[in-house]
Amino acid sequence: MNLRYWLCISAVACGLKADAAGTNSLAWHGKGDRLDADIAGEGLLPLLRDISSQTGWKVYVEPGTTHRASAKFHDLPVDAGLRRLLGDLNFSLSPQTNAAPFLYVFRTKVQNATQLVKATAATPATRHVAGELLLKLKSGAEAEALAKQMGAKIIARNDALGLYRFQFGDAAAADTALAVLQNNSDVVAVDYNYYLDPPPEMQSLASSSLPPVSLQLKPPGDSGKIVVGLVDTAVQPLDGALNSFLLKQISVAGAADPSGGLMHGTAMAETILRSLDVVEHGNSSVQILPVDVYGSQVNTTSWNVAMGITAAVNNGANIINLSLGGTGESAFLGALITSIQNLGIPIFASAGNQPVSTPTYPAAYPGVIAVTAEEGGKLAPYANFGSFVDLAAPDSSVVYLNSHPWFVRGTSVSTAYMTGMAAGTADFTHLSWPFIQTSLFHSFPVPAK
């Protein structure tokens, strides 16, 4: 891989000094593509934490790797500087679209660099769309009258479900209205329109020993169809026979731009199909309904996810995959999910890709099946381990776009594996969802931290 100058410049803290022990220091300068160092005997993990803190890179290291860095240089290109700092260790700096690069440090092979190095940075605050509130109203409530009373206008709505998106003149007005609406007898739930995290990036591979999925569609019957509602980014056309598993895509967030390489939704769709292949051995009648809740945006929101879930169910989905998440606990989205679960529709969601116990939503809503990542029977070092987590599944997948392999890792992959496992089992055995869920809980327990 050509490492030269592949940097996410906006994420690099130019010219900052590290808080290393003694006189050890690192500094990026210029446009973030040149590096100074004065390091003597610094351990590998402190060095990598320093690099991650200054650059914003996601840094992964092969577990058990040790190294003492000693180097003094000025104004080297970043790849040359890393070579001096890391000595005999191997490394790969992988550029990402709309995100900071990933740095993998390893002794043997890049796939073994699985331990996330935590930067010494503050946890980002939960973010929401300024000046907006989302409401679920009781049947018969007058949304227009309520909006007028609160000085808001309705910018999106689903009257059948009593879901409304209110826009206020500014953030302060929305804050004031939230406190009032929480005590209104016509309001089932109200909250901010939270942003959810961008989907994780995928890594393009030169080649892979894992072949593409080989699965044939067995035409589903008139009844008992299993349809997975894949609420994610847009899904690109899949290779060969796999495309027949995709139903017509729905978008609730506008047109997407698929020109930037593999999209996250595409990777999740193929991961679900790979899991189906494991369960059903070559053919399946399960179909995937892609619902794009991102459009051309980096983030999605509580409203878009709610509309995506609703669209999936209204168009026949009877199992939902949410390989997405954020820290915002939305009473509005939680109330909608409860109403979907009351229909007997299971929802699988990713637990989050930070090694903390902090809840990730929608995975942490009651009744949602929260899936974290495991590697070799152990909790993945980067994966959320909160008490809300229900299952652990393999954390990585190789998927193909236009016959080219890509590598993707994270709890979103684990979630897609579990969704495929559940859907395939239902298709193969015709057992009930509660029975299948109970079986999964016994078969895929969360490893101890």
Secondary structure, DSSP 8 states (H G I E B T S, - for coil): ---TT---GGG--TT-----STT-EEEEETTTTEEEEEEEEEEHHHHHHHHHHHH--EEEE-TT---EEEEEEEEEEHHHHHHHHHTT-EEEEEEETTEEEEEEEESS-GGG--EEE--S-------EEEEEEEEEE-TT--HHHHHHHHT-EEEEEETTTTEEEEE-SSHHHHHHHHHHHTT-TTEEEEEEEEEE------EE-S--SS-----EE----SSS--EEEEEES-----SGGGGGGB---EESS----GGGS--HHHHHHHHHHHHHHHHHTTEE--EEEEEES-TT-S-EEHHHHHHHHHHHHHTT-SEEEE---BS---HHHHHHHHHHHTTT--EEEE--SSSS----BTTTSTT-EEEEEEETTEE-TTS---TT--EEEE-EEEEEETTEEEEEESHHHHHHHHHHHHHHHHHHH---HHHHHHHHHHHS-----
